[in-house]
């Protein structure tokens, strides 16, 4: 039985109040431990938007296909994502910024120009960190494009037609683009006078949030209990 020791589980971490056990006072959960995150958007030093997102607890594995045109000998293009890429499929994204709202369903990203068109097939979040920006963490999307009848499919990158992170809305009207360097920009062409700059931008961050997966909770508790037991044994040693 543990005496004088209280274990508290909190949304953003596990805090162990253990007196003089020497256990670190707080352990933050990472994006691998939970399945949701909180978003904050700033511009010119002020918060201008917030949001949240949820994702699957396990790494995605699968293949995306951009269909070709067999009768013209244009083959399909494919992109395979493996578990070791540590990408979690997004369930929901909801953002409220500058009086507008974006989500991954109603505002799934699209782009077009001339004979070129593209769209977001699915959104992902890369793990395992606890805070974004981080080079090992962050937004990804699978983009399928057509240059006339010629297809392509790729993960978001600096060469992607819809940016290197998440893209919502239409490149022809209103969109919100979140890049992997922690910057964002919003384009509003609807109702904007031609003599005004339609772009707004700033920085954004994401933090792991929510209740950890059951195995994570068990692991955290076991580590805390083991630390308490080791400390007690050291005290009892002559």
Secondary structure, 3 states (H helix, E strand, C coil): CCCCCEEEEECCEEEEECCCCCCCCEEECCCCCCCEEEEEEEECCEEEEEEEEEECCCCCCEEEEECCEHHHCECCEEEEECHHHCEEEEEEEEEEECCEEEECCCCECEEEECCEEEEEEEEEEECCCCEECCCCCEEEEEEEEEECCEEEEEECCCCCCCCCCEEEEECCCEEEEECCCCEEEEEECCCCCCCCCCEEEEEEEEEEECCCCHHHHHHHHHHHHHHHHHHHHHHHCC
